[in-house]
């Protein structure tokens, strides 16, 4: 069974209020792990990942963590795809 574990030691989110960003690394790591694992297994993404892209800034830690994870996995997935052999 594929399970991708991610550990984030430090996250820098410029322009994000400190009270929103403080200690958010583990939550982002959890969300990113859920996305990556589902993708690698070929499962449907987690329900929270299906939310539409925000048009306004996130004002809650859950929403911010989900958005950072979605953006990070989308970028990583492209990089992984480019590095794969045909």
Secondary structure as UniProt FT lines:
FT   TURN            14..15
FT   HELIX           18..21
FT   TURN            22..23
FT   HELIX           25..41
FT   HELIX           47..50
FT   HELIX           61..83
//
